[in-house]
């Protein structure tokens, strides 16, 4: 059984996954309370499903981009649990989990996966549809919603957690931008769990000593 943890932004999320079922999933806007809420949330999820810490075999953790403090809290917890219990550790880029939640729709071969990056900016990762799934095209960058809207010149799906004003700006570019509903844009830890499980099964685990957050890069956006 795998435990997935996501503390990339003010949203906190936890999921339990056994390769066949999502046994539990919880996520909400935690603000800056990750330190106080993460361990109790994991304990509650295990208790409510009738499992214990001894049933865990692996830990998947979101690597970012995201909040510097939030990512450090999630990574520290995941590493400590993995080392203390001898569990497999798998890091997953946060935007990969955002992209995995939305299958490529017909007529929209590109995806911009986003999440808040502070100071009115978005962290943006570009993806291309390939065989019914999304493949990352480059490292994530930061940009404003205005810059993202201007960079999109062909049909592109834009998905992920974003402030209302960013959603409003992108919606005005309706000819080339499709925005899934807010519910479909929610960053669900169950998708993080599925990605981590697949990588674990393929032997793609990470050493705790070298696993690090993904930091944001500022640069010219890739036209989609």
KOLKE-403408 format. One record per residue (C-alpha): x, y, z; residue in three letters; residue number from 0. Coordinates in pm, whole numbers, padded with zeros to 5 digits. Layout:
! residues N
<marpa><xx>X</xx><yy>Y</yy><zz>Z</zz><type>ALA</type><seq>NUM</seq></marpa>
...
//
This chain:
! residues 224
<marpa><xx>00000</xx><yy>00000</yy><zz>00000</zz><type>UNK</type><seq>0</seq></marpa>
<marpa><xx>00124</xx><yy>00347</yy><zz>-00090</zz><type>UNK</type><seq>1</seq></marpa>
<marpa><xx>00074</xx><yy>00674</yy><zz>00096</zz><type>UNK</type><seq>2</seq></marpa>
<marpa><xx>00074</xx><yy>00989</yy><zz>-00121</zz><type>UNK</type><seq>3</seq></marpa>
<marpa><xx>00148</xx><yy>01334</yy><zz>00023</zz><type>UNK</type><seq>4</seq></marpa>
<marpa><xx>00106</xx><yy>01673</yy><zz>-00143</zz><type>UNK</type><seq>5</seq></marpa>
<marpa><xx>00192</xx><yy>01998</yy><zz>00035</zz><type>UNK</type><seq>6</seq></marpa>
<marpa><xx>00296</xx><yy>02194</yy><zz>-00274</zz><type>UNK</type><seq>7</seq></marpa>
<marpa><xx>00070</xx><yy>02494</yy><zz>-00212</zz><type>UNK</type><seq>8</seq></marpa>
<marpa><xx>-00172</xx><yy>02611</yy><zz>00056</zz><type>UNK</type><seq>9</seq></marpa>
<marpa><xx>-00369</xx><yy>02298</yy><zz>-00031</zz><type>UNK</type><seq>10</seq></marpa>
<marpa><xx>-00275</xx><yy>01986</yy><zz>00165</zz><type>UNK</type><seq>11</seq></marpa>
<marpa><xx>-00359</xx><yy>01638</yy><zz>00039</zz><type>UNK</type><seq>12</seq></marpa>
<marpa><xx>-00318</xx><yy>01273</yy><zz>00138</zz><type>UNK</type><seq>13</seq></marpa>
<marpa><xx>-00425</xx><yy>00952</yy><zz>-00035</zz><type>UNK</type><seq>14</seq></marpa>
<marpa><xx>-00395</xx><yy>00577</yy><zz>00025</zz><type>UNK</type><seq>15</seq></marpa>
<marpa><xx>-00366</xx><yy>00353</yy><zz>-00281</zz><type>UNK</type><seq>16</seq></marpa>
<marpa><xx>-00317</xx><yy>-00021</yy><zz>-00326</zz><type>UNK</type><seq>17</seq></marpa>
<marpa><xx>-00276</xx><yy>-00040</yy><zz>-00704</zz><type>UNK</type><seq>18</seq></marpa>
<marpa><xx>-00641</xx><yy>-00133</yy><zz>-00754</zz><type>UNK</type><seq>19</seq></marpa>
<marpa><xx>-00836</xx><yy>00107</yy><zz>-00533</zz><type>UNK</type><seq>20</seq></marpa>
<marpa><xx>-00810</xx><yy>00454</yy><zz>-00391</zz><type>UNK</type><seq>21</seq></marpa>
<marpa><xx>-00863</xx><yy>00351</yy><zz>-00030</zz><type>UNK</type><seq>22</seq></marpa>
<marpa><xx>-00882</xx><yy>00706</yy><zz>00102</zz><type>UNK</type><seq>23</seq></marpa>
<marpa><xx>-00833</xx><yy>01061</yy><zz>-00019</zz><type>UNK</type><seq>24</seq></marpa>
<marpa><xx>-00849</xx><yy>01394</yy><zz>00164</zz><type>UNK</type><seq>25</seq></marpa>
<marpa><xx>-00748</xx><yy>01742</yy><zz>00057</zz><type>UNK</type><seq>26</seq></marpa>
<marpa><xx>-00835</xx><yy>02099</yy><zz>00154</zz><type>UNK</type><seq>27</seq></marpa>
<marpa><xx>-00702</xx><yy>02452</yy><zz>00175</zz><type>UNK</type><seq>28</seq></marpa>
<marpa><xx>-00479</xx><yy>02438</yy><zz>00481</zz><type>UNK</type><seq>29</seq></marpa>
<marpa><xx>-00327</xx><yy>02783</yy><zz>00453</zz><type>UNK</type><seq>30</seq></marpa>
<marpa><xx>00004</xx><yy>02779</yy><zz>00640</zz><type>UNK</type><seq>31</seq></marpa>
<marpa><xx>-00090</xx><yy>02499</yy><zz>00879</zz><type>UNK</type><seq>32</seq></marpa>
<marpa><xx>00086</xx><yy>02211</yy><zz>00703</zz><type>UNK</type><seq>33</seq></marpa>
<marpa><xx>00319</xx><yy>02149</yy><zz>00997</zz><type>UNK</type><seq>34</seq></marpa>
<marpa><xx>00025</xx><yy>02112</yy><zz>01238</zz><type>UNK</type><seq>35</seq></marpa>
<marpa><xx>-00208</xx><yy>01924</yy><zz>01004</zz><type>UNK</type><seq>36</seq></marpa>
<marpa><xx>-00004</xx><yy>01677</yy><zz>00797</zz><type>UNK</type><seq>37</seq></marpa>
<marpa><xx>00082</xx><yy>01412</yy><zz>01059</zz><type>UNK</type><seq>38</seq></marpa>
<marpa><xx>-00270</xx><yy>01414</yy><zz>01215</zz><type>UNK</type><seq>39</seq></marpa>
<marpa><xx>-00421</xx><yy>01388</yy><zz>00866</zz><type>UNK</type><seq>40</seq></marpa>
<marpa><xx>-00213</xx><yy>01080</yy><zz>00785</zz><type>UNK</type><seq>41</seq></marpa>
<marpa><xx>-00308</xx><yy>00923</yy><zz>01120</zz><type>UNK</type><seq>42</seq></marpa>
<marpa><xx>-00678</xx><yy>00994</yy><zz>01060</zz><type>UNK</type><seq>43</seq></marpa>
<marpa><xx>-00674</xx><yy>00849</yy><zz>00709</zz><type>UNK</type><seq>44</seq></marpa>
<marpa><xx>-00511</xx><yy>00530</yy><zz>00833</zz><type>UNK</type><seq>45</seq></marpa>
<marpa><xx>-00749</xx><yy>00502</yy><zz>01128</zz><type>UNK</type><seq>46</seq></marpa>
<marpa><xx>-01062</xx><yy>00562</yy><zz>00919</zz><type>UNK</type><seq>47</seq></marpa>
<marpa><xx>-00963</xx><yy>00292</yy><zz>00671</zz><type>UNK</type><seq>48</seq></marpa>
<marpa><xx>-00864</xx><yy>00040</yy><zz>00935</zz><type>UNK</type><seq>49</seq></marpa>
<marpa><xx>-00496</xx><yy>00033</yy><zz>00843</zz><type>UNK</type><seq>50</seq></marpa>
<marpa><xx>-00185</xx><yy>00119</yy><zz>01040</zz><type>UNK</type><seq>51</seq></marpa>
<marpa><xx>00156</xx><yy>00257</yy><zz>00961</zz><type>UNK</type><seq>52</seq></marpa>
<marpa><xx>00278</xx><yy>-00103</yy><zz>00944</zz><type>UNK</type><seq>53</seq></marpa>
<marpa><xx>00068</xx><yy>-00165</yy><zz>00633</zz><type>UNK</type><seq>54</seq></marpa>
<marpa><xx>00253</xx><yy>00093</yy><zz>00427</zz><type>UNK</type><seq>55</seq></marpa>
<marpa><xx>00506</xx><yy>-00022</yy><zz>00170</zz><type>UNK</type><seq>56</seq></marpa>
<marpa><xx>00584</xx><yy>00302</yy><zz>-00013</zz><type>UNK</type><seq>57</seq></marpa>
<marpa><xx>00551</xx><yy>00679</yy><zz>00010</zz><type>UNK</type><seq>58</seq></marpa>
<marpa><xx>00487</xx><yy>00906</yy><zz>-00284</zz><type>UNK</type><seq>59</seq></marpa>
<marpa><xx>00549</xx><yy>01278</yy><zz>-00240</zz><type>UNK</type><seq>60</seq></marpa>
<marpa><xx>00485</xx><yy>01583</yy><zz>-00459</zz><type>UNK</type><seq>61</seq></marpa>
<marpa><xx>00812</xx><yy>01755</yy><zz>-00547</zz><type>UNK</type><seq>62</seq></marpa>
<marpa><xx>00677</xx><yy>02087</yy><zz>-00668</zz><type>UNK</type><seq>63</seq></marpa>
<marpa><xx>00708</xx><yy>02345</yy><zz>-00795</zz><type>UNK</type><seq>64</seq></marpa>
<marpa><xx>00524</xx><yy>02520</yy><zz>-00517</zz><type>UNK</type><seq>65</seq></marpa>
<marpa><xx>00564</xx><yy>02688</yy><zz>-00183</zz><type>UNK</type><seq>66</seq></marpa>
<marpa><xx>00919</xx><yy>02664</yy><zz>-00052</zz><type>UNK</type><seq>67</seq></marpa>
<marpa><xx>00803</xx><yy>02597</yy><zz>00304</zz><type>UNK</type><seq>68</seq></marpa>
<marpa><xx>00519</xx><yy>02368</yy><zz>00204</zz><type>UNK</type><seq>69</seq></marpa>
<marpa><xx>00743</xx><yy>02149</yy><zz>-00009</zz><type>UNK</type><seq>70</seq></marpa>
<marpa><xx>01004</xx><yy>02124</yy><zz>00266</zz><type>UNK</type><seq>71</seq></marpa>
<marpa><xx>00740</xx><yy>02008</yy><zz>00513</zz><type>UNK</type><seq>72</seq></marpa>
<marpa><xx>00605</xx><yy>01740</yy><zz>00283</zz><type>UNK</type><seq>73</seq></marpa>
<marpa><xx>00947</xx><yy>01615</yy><zz>00178</zz><type>UNK</type><seq>74</seq></marpa>
<marpa><xx>01079</xx><yy>01607</yy><zz>00534</zz><type>UNK</type><seq>75</seq></marpa>
<marpa><xx>00778</xx><yy>01406</yy><zz>00649</zz><type>UNK</type><seq>76</seq></marpa>
<marpa><xx>00799</xx><yy>01165</yy><zz>00356</zz><type>UNK</type><seq>77</seq></marpa>
<marpa><xx>01173</xx><yy>01112</yy><zz>00396</zz><type>UNK</type><seq>78</seq></marpa>
<marpa><xx>01149</xx><yy>01063</yy><zz>00771</zz><type>UNK</type><seq>79</seq></marpa>
<marpa><xx>00870</xx><yy>00808</yy><zz>00733</zz><type>UNK</type><seq>80</seq></marpa>
<marpa><xx>01047</xx><yy>00621</yy><zz>00453</zz><type>UNK</type><seq>81</seq></marpa>
<marpa><xx>01379</xx><yy>00600</yy><zz>00637</zz><type>UNK</type><seq>82</seq></marpa>
<marpa><xx>01228</xx><yy>00513</yy><zz>00975</zz><type>UNK</type><seq>83</seq></marpa>
<marpa><xx>01000</xx><yy>00241</yy><zz>00838</zz><type>UNK</type><seq>84</seq></marpa>
<marpa><xx>01218</xx><yy>00115</yy><zz>00552</zz><type>UNK</type><seq>85</seq></marpa>
<marpa><xx>00965</xx><yy>00219</yy><zz>00286</zz><type>UNK</type><seq>86</seq></marpa>
<marpa><xx>01019</xx><yy>00286</yy><zz>-00082</zz><type>UNK</type><seq>87</seq></marpa>
<marpa><xx>01025</xx><yy>00659</yy><zz>-00160</zz><type>UNK</type><seq>88</seq></marpa>
<marpa><xx>00898</xx><yy>00804</yy><zz>-00487</zz><type>UNK</type><seq>89</seq></marpa>
<marpa><xx>00904</xx><yy>01171</yy><zz>-00582</zz><type>UNK</type><seq>90</seq></marpa>
<marpa><xx>00658</xx><yy>01299</yy><zz>-00844</zz><type>UNK</type><seq>91</seq></marpa>
<marpa><xx>00654</xx><yy>01647</yy><zz>-01001</zz><type>UNK</type><seq>92</seq></marpa>
<marpa><xx>00338</xx><yy>01820</yy><zz>-00882</zz><type>UNK</type><seq>93</seq></marpa>
<marpa><xx>00238</xx><yy>01937</yy><zz>-01228</zz><type>UNK</type><seq>94</seq></marpa>
<marpa><xx>00254</xx><yy>01578</yy><zz>-01357</zz><type>UNK</type><seq>95</seq></marpa>
<marpa><xx>-00024</xx><yy>01495</yy><zz>-01111</zz><type>UNK</type><seq>96</seq></marpa>
<marpa><xx>-00223</xx><yy>01797</yy><zz>-01230</zz><type>UNK</type><seq>97</seq></marpa>
<marpa><xx>-00189</xx><yy>01682</yy><zz>-01591</zz><type>UNK</type><seq>98</seq></marpa>
<marpa><xx>-00279</xx><yy>01321</yy><zz>-01510</zz><type>UNK</type><seq>99</seq></marpa>
<marpa><xx>-00621</xx><yy>01428</yy><zz>-01381</zz><type>UNK</type><seq>100</seq></marpa>
<marpa><xx>-00743</xx><yy>01539</yy><zz>-01725</zz><type>UNK</type><seq>101</seq></marpa>
<marpa><xx>-00733</xx><yy>01301</yy><zz>-02025</zz><type>UNK</type><seq>102</seq></marpa>
<marpa><xx>-00633</xx><yy>01468</yy><zz>-02353</zz><type>UNK</type><seq>103</seq></marpa>
<marpa><xx>-00955</xx><yy>01586</yy><zz>-02524</zz><type>UNK</type><seq>104</seq></marpa>
<marpa><xx>-00999</xx><yy>01564</yy><zz>-02900</zz><type>UNK</type><seq>105</seq></marpa>
<marpa><xx>-00881</xx><yy>01878</yy><zz>-03072</zz><type>UNK</type><seq>106</seq></marpa>
<marpa><xx>-00665</xx><yy>01995</yy><zz>-02783</zz><type>UNK</type><seq>107</seq></marpa>
<marpa><xx>-00316</xx><yy>01843</yy><zz>-02826</zz><type>UNK</type><seq>108</seq></marpa>
<marpa><xx>-00147</xx><yy>02069</yy><zz>-02570</zz><type>UNK</type><seq>109</seq></marpa>
<marpa><xx>-00186</xx><yy>02126</yy><zz>-02197</zz><type>UNK</type><seq>110</seq></marpa>
<marpa><xx>-00062</xx><yy>02397</yy><zz>-01964</zz><type>UNK</type><seq>111</seq></marpa>
<marpa><xx>-00069</xx><yy>02260</yy><zz>-01608</zz><type>UNK</type><seq>112</seq></marpa>
<marpa><xx>-00065</xx><yy>02540</yy><zz>-01352</zz><type>UNK</type><seq>113</seq></marpa>
<marpa><xx>-00057</xx><yy>02616</yy><zz>-00982</zz><type>UNK</type><seq>114</seq></marpa>
<marpa><xx>-00009</xx><yy>02935</yy><zz>-00778</zz><type>UNK</type><seq>115</seq></marpa>
<marpa><xx>00348</xx><yy>03059</yy><zz>-00750</zz><type>UNK</type><seq>116</seq></marpa>
<marpa><xx>00288</xx><yy>03367</yy><zz>-00533</zz><type>UNK</type><seq>117</seq></marpa>
<marpa><xx>00293</xx><yy>03740</yy><zz>-00611</zz><type>UNK</type><seq>118</seq></marpa>
<marpa><xx>00026</xx><yy>03700</yy><zz>-00878</zz><type>UNK</type><seq>119</seq></marpa>
<marpa><xx>00229</xx><yy>03448</yy><zz>-01077</zz><type>UNK</type><seq>120</seq></marpa>
<marpa><xx>00160</xx><yy>03094</yy><zz>-01191</zz><type>UNK</type><seq>121</seq></marpa>
<marpa><xx>00391</xx><yy>02796</yy><zz>-01213</zz><type>UNK</type><seq>122</seq></marpa>
<marpa><xx>00332</xx><yy>02656</yy><zz>-01561</zz><type>UNK</type><seq>123</seq></marpa>
<marpa><xx>00435</xx><yy>02325</yy><zz>-01713</zz><type>UNK</type><seq>124</seq></marpa>
<marpa><xx>00374</xx><yy>02249</yy><zz>-02082</zz><type>UNK</type><seq>125</seq></marpa>
<marpa><xx>00256</xx><yy>01903</yy><zz>-02191</zz><type>UNK</type><seq>126</seq></marpa>
<marpa><xx>00182</xx><yy>01735</yy><zz>-02524</zz><type>UNK</type><seq>127</seq></marpa>
<marpa><xx>-00073</xx><yy>01460</yy><zz>-02584</zz><type>UNK</type><seq>128</seq></marpa>
<marpa><xx>00083</xx><yy>01123</yy><zz>-02670</zz><type>UNK</type><seq>129</seq></marpa>
<marpa><xx>-00103</xx><yy>00790</yy><zz>-02680</zz><type>UNK</type><seq>130</seq></marpa>
<marpa><xx>-00388</xx><yy>00909</yy><zz>-02458</zz><type>UNK</type><seq>131</seq></marpa>
<marpa><xx>-00173</xx><yy>01072</yy><zz>-02191</zz><type>UNK</type><seq>132</seq></marpa>
<marpa><xx>00029</xx><yy>01386</yy><zz>-02136</zz><type>UNK</type><seq>133</seq></marpa>
<marpa><xx>00407</xx><yy>01404</yy><zz>-02175</zz><type>UNK</type><seq>134</seq></marpa>
<marpa><xx>00608</xx><yy>01688</yy><zz>-02025</zz><type>UNK</type><seq>135</seq></marpa>
<marpa><xx>00781</xx><yy>01918</yy><zz>-02273</zz><type>UNK</type><seq>136</seq></marpa>
<marpa><xx>01009</xx><yy>02121</yy><zz>-02047</zz><type>UNK</type><seq>137</seq></marpa>
<marpa><xx>01085</xx><yy>02228</yy><zz>-01692</zz><type>UNK</type><seq>138</seq></marpa>
<marpa><xx>00817</xx><yy>02449</yy><zz>-01532</zz><type>UNK</type><seq>139</seq></marpa>
<marpa><xx>00849</xx><yy>02826</yy><zz>-01542</zz><type>UNK</type><seq>140</seq></marpa>
<marpa><xx>00674</xx><yy>03115</yy><zz>-01369</zz><type>UNK</type><seq>141</seq></marpa>
<marpa><xx>00465</xx><yy>03370</yy><zz>-01551</zz><type>UNK</type><seq>142</seq></marpa>
<marpa><xx>00160</xx><yy>03584</yy><zz>-01501</zz><type>UNK</type><seq>143</seq></marpa>
<marpa><xx>-00182</xx><yy>03481</yy><zz>-01627</zz><type>UNK</type><seq>144</seq></marpa>
<marpa><xx>-00154</xx><yy>03760</yy><zz>-01884</zz><type>UNK</type><seq>145</seq></marpa>
<marpa><xx>00177</xx><yy>03624</yy><zz>-02015</zz><type>UNK</type><seq>146</seq></marpa>
<marpa><xx>00033</xx><yy>03271</yy><zz>-02026</zz><type>UNK</type><seq>147</seq></marpa>
<marpa><xx>-00270</xx><yy>03389</yy><zz>-02224</zz><type>UNK</type><seq>148</seq></marpa>
<marpa><xx>-00045</xx><yy>03568</yy><zz>-02472</zz><type>UNK</type><seq>149</seq></marpa>
<marpa><xx>00179</xx><yy>03262</yy><zz>-02510</zz><type>UNK</type><seq>150</seq></marpa>
<marpa><xx>-00109</xx><yy>03035</yy><zz>-02613</zz><type>UNK</type><seq>151</seq></marpa>
<marpa><xx>-00160</xx><yy>03055</yy><zz>-02990</zz><type>UNK</type><seq>152</seq></marpa>
<marpa><xx>-00321</xx><yy>02718</yy><zz>-03062</zz><type>UNK</type><seq>153</seq></marpa>
<marpa><xx>-00587</xx><yy>02501</yy><zz>-02891</zz><type>UNK</type><seq>154</seq></marpa>
<marpa><xx>-00463</xx><yy>02436</yy><zz>-02538</zz><type>UNK</type><seq>155</seq></marpa>
<marpa><xx>-00616</xx><yy>02290</yy><zz>-02225</zz><type>UNK</type><seq>156</seq></marpa>
<marpa><xx>-00529</xx><yy>02488</yy><zz>-01911</zz><type>UNK</type><seq>157</seq></marpa>
<marpa><xx>-00581</xx><yy>02296</yy><zz>-01589</zz><type>UNK</type><seq>158</seq></marpa>
<marpa><xx>-00487</xx><yy>02327</yy><zz>-01225</zz><type>UNK</type><seq>159</seq></marpa>
<marpa><xx>-00526</xx><yy>02535</yy><zz>-00913</zz><type>UNK</type><seq>160</seq></marpa>
<marpa><xx>-00539</xx><yy>02906</yy><zz>-00998</zz><type>UNK</type><seq>161</seq></marpa>
<marpa><xx>-00679</xx><yy>03226</yy><zz>-00844</zz><type>UNK</type><seq>162</seq></marpa>
<marpa><xx>-01014</xx><yy>03356</yy><zz>-00977</zz><type>UNK</type><seq>163</seq></marpa>
<marpa><xx>-00858</xx><yy>03650</yy><zz>-01160</zz><type>UNK</type><seq>164</seq></marpa>
<marpa><xx>-00625</xx><yy>03418</yy><zz>-01353</zz><type>UNK</type><seq>165</seq></marpa>
<marpa><xx>-00916</xx><yy>03195</yy><zz>-01452</zz><type>UNK</type><seq>166</seq></marpa>
<marpa><xx>-01113</xx><yy>03500</yy><zz>-01567</zz><type>UNK</type><seq>167</seq></marpa>
<marpa><xx>-00824</xx><yy>03628</yy><zz>-01781</zz><type>UNK</type><seq>168</seq></marpa>
<marpa><xx>-00766</xx><yy>03290</yy><zz>-01947</zz><type>UNK</type><seq>169</seq></marpa>
<marpa><xx>-01138</xx><yy>03239</yy><zz>-02010</zz><type>UNK</type><seq>170</seq></marpa>
<marpa><xx>-01138</xx><yy>03550</yy><zz>-02231</zz><type>UNK</type><seq>171</seq></marpa>
<marpa><xx>-00915</xx><yy>03364</yy><zz>-02477</zz><type>UNK</type><seq>172</seq></marpa>
<marpa><xx>-01191</xx><yy>03113</yy><zz>-02542</zz><type>UNK</type><seq>173</seq></marpa>
<marpa><xx>-01092</xx><yy>03040</yy><zz>-02905</zz><type>UNK</type><seq>174</seq></marpa>
<marpa><xx>-00768</xx><yy>02867</yy><zz>-02803</zz><type>UNK</type><seq>175</seq></marpa>
<marpa><xx>-00810</xx><yy>02800</yy><zz>-02432</zz><type>UNK</type><seq>176</seq></marpa>
<marpa><xx>-01030</xx><yy>02537</yy><zz>-02271</zz><type>UNK</type><seq>177</seq></marpa>
<marpa><xx>-01069</xx><yy>02557</yy><zz>-01894</zz><type>UNK</type><seq>178</seq></marpa>
<marpa><xx>-01208</xx><yy>02247</yy><zz>-01722</zz><type>UNK</type><seq>179</seq></marpa>
<marpa><xx>-01446</xx><yy>02311</yy><zz>-01431</zz><type>UNK</type><seq>180</seq></marpa>
<marpa><xx>-01295</xx><yy>02403</yy><zz>-01092</zz><type>UNK</type><seq>181</seq></marpa>
<marpa><xx>-01374</xx><yy>02050</yy><zz>-00966</zz><type>UNK</type><seq>182</seq></marpa>
<marpa><xx>-01172</xx><yy>01897</yy><zz>-01250</zz><type>UNK</type><seq>183</seq></marpa>
<marpa><xx>-00891</xx><yy>02144</yy><zz>-01184</zz><type>UNK</type><seq>184</seq></marpa>
<marpa><xx>-00860</xx><yy>02045</yy><zz>-00818</zz><type>UNK</type><seq>185</seq></marpa>
<marpa><xx>-00521</xx><yy>01889</yy><zz>-00743</zz><type>UNK</type><seq>186</seq></marpa>
<marpa><xx>-00623</xx><yy>01545</yy><zz>-00619</zz><type>UNK</type><seq>187</seq></marpa>
<marpa><xx>-00367</xx><yy>01337</yy><zz>-00429</zz><type>UNK</type><seq>188</seq></marpa>
<marpa><xx>-00519</xx><yy>01018</yy><zz>-00574</zz><type>UNK</type><seq>189</seq></marpa>
<marpa><xx>-00361</xx><yy>01099</yy><zz>-00911</zz><type>UNK</type><seq>190</seq></marpa>
<marpa><xx>-00029</xx><yy>01161</yy><zz>-00739</zz><type>UNK</type><seq>191</seq></marpa>
<marpa><xx>-00070</xx><yy>00819</yy><zz>-00577</zz><type>UNK</type><seq>192</seq></marpa>
<marpa><xx>-00132</xx><yy>00648</yy><zz>-00911</zz><type>UNK</type><seq>193</seq></marpa>
<marpa><xx>00177</xx><yy>00805</yy><zz>-01067</zz><type>UNK</type><seq>194</seq></marpa>
<marpa><xx>00392</xx><yy>00718</yy><zz>-00766</zz><type>UNK</type><seq>195</seq></marpa>
<marpa><xx>00260</xx><yy>00361</yy><zz>-00766</zz><type>UNK</type><seq>196</seq></marpa>
<marpa><xx>00344</xx><yy>00313</yy><zz>-01135</zz><type>UNK</type><seq>197</seq></marpa>
<marpa><xx>00698</xx><yy>00443</yy><zz>-01083</zz><type>UNK</type><seq>198</seq></marpa>
<marpa><xx>00745</xx><yy>00227</yy><zz>-00774</zz><type>UNK</type><seq>199</seq></marpa>
<marpa><xx>00632</xx><yy>-00084</yy><zz>-00963</zz><type>UNK</type><seq>200</seq></marpa>
<marpa><xx>00885</xx><yy>-00001</yy><zz>-01235</zz><type>UNK</type><seq>201</seq></marpa>
<marpa><xx>01162</xx><yy>00027</yy><zz>-00975</zz><type>UNK</type><seq>202</seq></marpa>
<marpa><xx>01190</xx><yy>00405</yy><zz>-01010</zz><type>UNK</type><seq>203</seq></marpa>
<marpa><xx>01241</xx><yy>00489</yy><zz>-00644</zz><type>UNK</type><seq>204</seq></marpa>
<marpa><xx>01441</xx><yy>00777</yy><zz>-00501</zz><type>UNK</type><seq>205</seq></marpa>
<marpa><xx>01710</xx><yy>00785</yy><zz>-00231</zz><type>UNK</type><seq>206</seq></marpa>
<marpa><xx>01599</xx><yy>01000</yy><zz>00060</zz><type>UNK</type><seq>207</seq></marpa>
<marpa><xx>01935</xx><yy>01173</yy><zz>00085</zz><type>UNK</type><seq>208</seq></marpa>
<marpa><xx>01924</xx><yy>01320</yy><zz>-00265</zz><type>UNK</type><seq>209</seq></marpa>
<marpa><xx>01551</xx><yy>01376</yy><zz>-00326</zz><type>UNK</type><seq>210</seq></marpa>
<marpa><xx>01496</xx><yy>01752</yy><zz>-00354</zz><type>UNK</type><seq>211</seq></marpa>
<marpa><xx>01216</xx><yy>01993</yy><zz>-00446</zz><type>UNK</type><seq>212</seq></marpa>
<marpa><xx>01170</xx><yy>02122</yy><zz>-00800</zz><type>UNK</type><seq>213</seq></marpa>
<marpa><xx>01243</xx><yy>02491</yy><zz>-00801</zz><type>UNK</type><seq>214</seq></marpa>
<marpa><xx>01084</xx><yy>02738</yy><zz>-01035</zz><type>UNK</type><seq>215</seq></marpa>
<marpa><xx>01257</xx><yy>02881</yy><zz>-01339</zz><type>UNK</type><seq>216</seq></marpa>
<marpa><xx>01187</xx><yy>03221</yy><zz>-01487</zz><type>UNK</type><seq>217</seq></marpa>
<marpa><xx>01225</xx><yy>03250</yy><zz>-01861</zz><type>UNK</type><seq>218</seq></marpa>
<marpa><xx>01059</xx><yy>03270</yy><zz>-02197</zz><type>UNK</type><seq>219</seq></marpa>
<marpa><xx>00743</xx><yy>03056</yy><zz>-02205</zz><type>UNK</type><seq>220</seq></marpa>
<marpa><xx>00710</xx><yy>02779</yy><zz>-02461</zz><type>UNK</type><seq>221</seq></marpa>
<marpa><xx>00433</xx><yy>02862</yy><zz>-02710</zz><type>UNK</type><seq>222</seq></marpa>
<marpa><xx>00169</xx><yy>02592</yy><zz>-02703</zz><type>UNK</type><seq>223</seq></marpa>
//
